[in-house]
Each structure stands twice: as C-alpha cells, then as structure tokens.
Amino acid sequence: MEPITYDLPLAVPFRGLTRRQGMVWQGAAGWGEFSPFAEYSVAECQPWYRAAQEVAELGWPAAQRSLVPVNVTVPGVGPDRAERIVANSGGCTTAKVKVAQTGQDLADDLDRVVAVRAALGPAGQIRVDVNGAWTVEQAATNLAKLDKAAGGLQYVEQPCRTVEELAQLRRQTKVPIAADEAIRNTGDPLEIERLEAADVVVLKVQPLGGVRACLELAEQIGLPVVVSSAVESVVGIAMGLALAAALPQLELACGLATGQLLTSDLAERAFTVSNGMIKAQPALVQAECLDKARAAPATQRWWQDRLQAVQMAAAQDHQGAA
C-alpha cells in the first residue's frame, strides 16, 4: 500500500516538539514505520528507511521471549506529575528520568528523581538520561548528587556527547554508563567496546537500520542491551519489541513504553503495560485511528518529498555497490 503520513500530538514536549510525525506502510510481511526527525539529512534517514522496509517485507526474526520488561519514561516534569506518571505506568519497577532539560537546572532534576524514588519504593530501579548535555566534569559532579538522591542509580544514559568523553567519565564515577547517541552518531559503533566506554548499550531499531542490524551489532559489542524507542507510533514500537524479543539475552527493562507520551496513536490500547511487561507482537493498525491521524496535505507533501529523496539516494547507493 502507499505510505501514509501521520501527525500525532504529544502529551508532553519531546526534543522541543509538540507533535510526532512520520510515515507508515503495509508490506507483504507487515507494517513498517519511517519517522526520522525533521532536521535529519537524507544520509541520516537511510537506516530509518532500511528498518521500515525490513519489517514490511521480511517480518520479524525468531523470538526468544513473548514478554518484554519495560521502564516508565519520566520527562522533564515537576515532582508531583513525575510521581503520577510512575504510579500510572502499569506496574513498571524501573523508571528512566530525563534530566538536563533546557530551561531547568540540577535542583529540578534532583526533585524529580526524589519524587520518582518515592513513587517506585526502595526496590525500584532508576536510570537517568542526559542526552549528552554534560561535560565530563559536570557529569562527575552531577552524578554523585543524583546517585545519592536516587538511593543508587541503575545507570546514566549518554551523560556526555562523545565516546572518548564517556570513556573518561567511566573511570571517574561509580555509576554505570549506557551509550545511546554515541553508538549511532559515531562512524564506528564498535569504538564503544574498544575504548571500554560503556557498561550498557541502548539500541534503537530505526536509527540503526533494522532489527537484524541491531542483533548483529549487539553480538559484536557484547554488552547488556536496552532496546529503546524514538517515541514512535505503535508501528515503530512493534519494531522495537521485535528486537527485544529476538535478543539472546535481555537482562534490563527496555524503553518501549513510550506510547504514554502520545495523546493518541494508530491503534487504541496498543501494547498495554501489565506488571511492567509488554507483549511482543506485530502492530495491529486500526483504520479509524489511522484516518484520524492523517497529516494535513502540506505535511503529507513534505514527507512524500522526503521519502522520495531517501529512496533515490538508496537506489543510487545500490547501483554504486553493484
């Protein structure tokens, strides 16, 4: 079928956005999603397109599990709302707390982490996500305070921007480090392993080119994996669940319960969290939800032009490799 452009409102701002847009289409094997962020170049969009094509035409690899443990994501909100988000998470015992948000300071982060600990109780796990906002020095100082406020952090995700900085910080802090953007944005993802820069790797299906590409990368790096979403529609979440279900080992909760960040989706009650778990299964897009989510004509044209540019570049690369 022809690709359909969706435009979904976000419950809270994400990356400065108030709406999430992308394209979905149904192939011989299922639904695929193509939703790179607007600022990404044609080259950066290539793996997102490969991931969409993979699931639409090839489907899922063999699953090792049917249920995937997930964390609740707590965005840059106040402590009262942070507590409510955790309380309404469907039994998640792990929380990922966004910190270092624009317009906020460390005091805001500490208040949010304290509130999340109160909501989770002493047995819950807290991880914080910095999105590369700190220097090594800032990270070392801030993590000591956040670790104390949390009663112990499970890990910190992408505290600094580069692999080299992560490696430096890892030797200065007791908090385990998870690499996210550093894996995707470096020309060599295996540099993480060579420099011993992380304890955990965060893999996202679309930015890394598909489920099978992520499985291969996970095997090469050899560190515990957390599968996370890029705040996608139900179709993109299904792609992440396919990876989480197929991993030989899955020790940590995944960041795939992000449907709560959307006020509507391409299906109702999709991937409900129960006892901190989501069932791994293909996306069941509902026609009425898809119709409601269709983007305005101007937005549709923008995405169609973008997809065409990516497809043309992919065809040229294929011809060059032949």
Protein Blocks (a to p, Z undefined) as FASTA:
>chain_A
ZZdddddddfbdcehiabdcddddddfkbccdddddfklcfklmmmmmmmmmmmmmnopa
ddfbfbdcdddddddbdfklmmmmmmmnoopabdcddehiehiafklmmmmmmmmmmmno
mmbccdddekhpacfklmmmmmmmmmmmnopafbdchkbfblmlmmmmmmmccbdcddfk
lmmmpmblklmmmnopafbdcddfklnopaklmmmmmmmnopacddddehiafklmmmmm
mmmmmpmbafbccdfklmmmpcbdfbehihiaeehiacdddddddfklmmmmpccfklmm
mmmmmmmmmmmmmmmmmmmmZZ
